[in-house]
């Protein structure tokens, strides 16, 4: 009888953790930019981005504006057709673009929560590069496959399996974090500060 009760409790706990109960989205009063014009030629900027984004900067303290892991980790940067970005690079207007892929959640969301707990956020990003003139390049960050992961079932050793994934809309926070990383890389001046939800602890 006791074992049966424990089993029922465990099932209820799992259903509770993986349900939409407690899911909430914090409103961002003012959105961040998702594009920016940098004062660097396209090919120079593109090469710098590839080199920097494929470097692990997890322990770097040089980027003071980076508050999320998204700004520091090393990405897989697709520059040609791949299983991640085949449809994107088919289009001639995307010939200079880059596609950022990470094989894990990119950050804890500042917008999506399960009760009080921020949910892990995952997405892939297209960097659409357009040459404005010989010395300026516009980069637009386009988000794909945005989702958050609900709590999983714990396993021995501290690992856990995510058992629920929910598609979510882009927030502009992660997009602008990427632009800030690029700006910091090339020393771009006067970029606006990152906008976060009111009362954010970050």
Secondary structure, 3 states (H helix, E strand, C coil): CHHHHHHHHHHHHHHHHHCCCCEEECCCCCCCCCEEEECCCHHHHHHHHHHHHCCCCCCCCCCCCCCCHHHCCCCEEECCCCCCCHHHHCCHHHCCCEEEECCCCCEEEEEEEECCEEEEEEEEEEEEEEEEECCEEEEEEEEEEEEEECCCEECCCCCEECCCEEECCCCCHHHHHHHHHHHHHHCCCCCCCCCCCCCCCC
